[in-house]
């Protein structure tokens, strides 16, 4: 697998599966998602700025994903721009995804995804880059858990809500 179309299709498949996952999804659904990754992968499902330890196995991918889904899920996958390096099987993608955070939809959340693929078409590395401040703000508003002071929470808003 090395054509631009194959790489794009594999990433689209990943995000299509990701958008269906919820906390109550079946074990099979989570395992099917994890199977898109190579067994010797390095996966950052949260921004690398916040998440210092990657998932390095299918079991860790499922564990990280189940933790993320407690607070947010992908409701719309949107590619803004994309670049490919076919020789290294690498995709660079600018995203404007919608996320549902405890019932509030954060639209057009800016992320950059860099993914590499092995020769079998499985994702070898998956790295997300973003500023998660708006996500963290909404999670804290819903759960009471987070880094912001109550004064900040009372006076700040996020564009979605």
PEZI-V108389 format. One record per residue. PSI is psi in radians with two decimals (NA if undefined). D_FIRST is the distance of its C-alpha to the first C-alpha in Angstrom with 2 decimals. Layout:
BEGIN
psi: <PSI/PSI>
d_first: <D_FIRST/D_FIRST>
END
This chain:
BEGIN
psi: <2.04/-0.10/2.67/-0.76/-0.71/-0.74/-0.77/-0.77/-0.73/-0.72/-0.70/-0.72/-0.77/-0.90/-0.56/-0.75/-0.72/-0.71/-0.29/-0.24/2.39/3.02/-0.52/0.22/2.70/2.80/-0.70/-0.73/-0.77/-0.72/-0.67/-0.70/-0.85/-0.53/-0.23/-0.22/2.61/2.70/-0.41/0.85/2.97/1.93/2.18/1.72/-0.24/2.95/2.40/-0.38/-0.55/-0.53/1.74/-0.40/2.07/2.81/2.38/0.23/2.91/-0.71/-0.72/-0.61/-0.84/-0.77/-0.83/-0.76/-0.76/-0.62/-0.76/-0.75/-0.23/-0.48/-0.44/2.65/2.69/2.15/-0.35/2.29/2.19/2.08/2.23/-0.84/2.84/2.56/2.70/2.53/1.67/-0.59/-0.70/0.06/0.86/2.41/2.29/2.09/2.23/2.22/2.68/1.26/2.65/2.33/2.45/2.09/1.79/0.81/-0.11/2.27/2.13/1.88/2.64/0.80/2.12/2.19/2.69/2.27/2.28/2.10/2.46/2.68/2.57/3.13/-0.27/0.01/0.13/2.65/2.15/-0.81/2.52/1.99/2.19/2.45/2.25/2.93/1.93/0.25/-0.81/-0.69/-0.83/-0.71/-0.87/-0.65/-0.77/-0.68/-0.65/-0.61/-0.32/-0.03/2.15/-3.12/-0.16/2.58/2.75/-0.65/-0.77/-0.79/-0.63/-0.43/-0.29/2.75/2.87/2.51/-0.44/-0.44/NA>
d_first: <0.00/3.76/6.23/9.01/9.46/6.34/7.38/10.87/10.67/9.64/12.50/14.74/14.42/15.42/18.34/19.41/19.86/21.49/23.94/25.19/26.07/29.73/31.99/32.99/29.52/29.23/27.92/25.33/24.15/23.82/22.10/19.54/18.85/18.67/16.27/13.50/13.92/13.44/16.87/17.49/16.77/19.01/19.65/22.34/22.95/26.10/26.63/26.44/29.93/31.30/29.17/29.52/27.97/24.32/23.27/21.84/21.48/20.94/24.74/25.15/22.65/24.80/27.95/27.06/25.99/29.21/31.21/29.75/30.38/34.05/34.48/31.77/29.07/26.64/28.29/26.26/22.89/23.22/21.00/23.37/21.15/17.70/16.26/12.92/12.33/9.16/10.47/10.75/7.91/11.13/12.62/16.41/18.09/21.81/22.94/26.30/26.11/29.13/30.14/32.96/35.12/37.85/38.36/38.14/35.23/34.18/32.67/30.19/29.68/27.97/24.99/22.31/19.02/16.80/13.62/11.12/8.09/7.80/5.61/6.30/5.44/9.11/11.07/12.62/15.15/16.66/19.77/22.13/24.96/28.01/31.76/32.50/36.23/36.49/34.58/36.78/39.86/39.22/38.44/41.69/43.65/42.59/42.89/45.32/42.95/41.80/42.90/44.95/48.74/50.45/52.02/48.64/47.37/50.56/50.36/46.70/44.50/40.87/40.16/39.13/42.21>
END
